């Protein structure tokens, strides 16, 4: 089968392309960056240089395809042009849907984010939870708008199924989207020595291979017009680093950084970025997120798609093993 994939050179996209090819499919992979294209170049992959904002490049790349995965997005923590986030994540996605319909593609799985559900208390949020009154980041806001636009479409071809991954981690390209793995690696190298606040705020973490499997299950079994949370375990920052220490044998003292201090630093870094045009390490919106729980449930995907996520302890163990096997690292005291 021929399958079209946007975002094929990103963290999730690379692993998705590899899995699809391993099952005997031919992947039409859209790319913009020549270096990143080398990350998926190989047998079973046909590369198409293009842009989701350019419909003509989409049409050429989709020719002969039966299915499509729209994984591409602007997922960075900062952009000097906030309008670019909306253009890529909303208009670009709708271009993909339009082009897929014109190409006769029967079904598209669209990657959104569980971040659109908003923060939780101690009760896990799910697909039916009411939307928050506001969003912390332009990325979350753009994905919410996209989902509303998709739900309002009066089309039968292509069928659209939405998946909502949580905080994705695991082996793979250490891009900005693979921030959790980068944080684990830095901890092992002694270059990450703090937790936000008291470290007891919970979030949901999902292993990359489970996210790939969830996408493919949504393609096979998902109901058009519905969304499926692709998550793993709800754990605290303290538990995340505890699992990392246990798996690696590397035990580092972590300092609890007051959120007020983190917020002040983030405001300063954002100001510097406006001058230098270089992305800050952290932005105020993300610091504010640290002050909340982000607990979600993947029961819908588990019960209706057959989704079976790894436990966080095992996923982190596999990630640590991959880091030790593939990346030289130094430790300090």
Secondary structure, DSSP 8 states (H G I E B T S, - for coil): -EEEEESTTSHHHHHHHHHHHHTT-EEEEEES-HHHHTTT-STTEEEEE--TT-HHHHHHHHTT-SEEEE------S--S-HHHHHIIIIIIHHHHHHHHHHHT--EEEEE--GGGG--BSSS-B-TTS---SS-SSHHHHHHHHHHHHHHH----SSEEEEEEE-EEESSS---GGGHHHHHHHHHHTT---EEETTS--EEEEEEHHHHHHHHHHHHHH--TT-EEEE--EEEEHHHHHHHHHHHH------EEE-HHHHHHHHHHHHHHHHHH----S--HHHHHHTTSBB-B--HHHHHHH------HHHHHHHHHHHHHHH-------
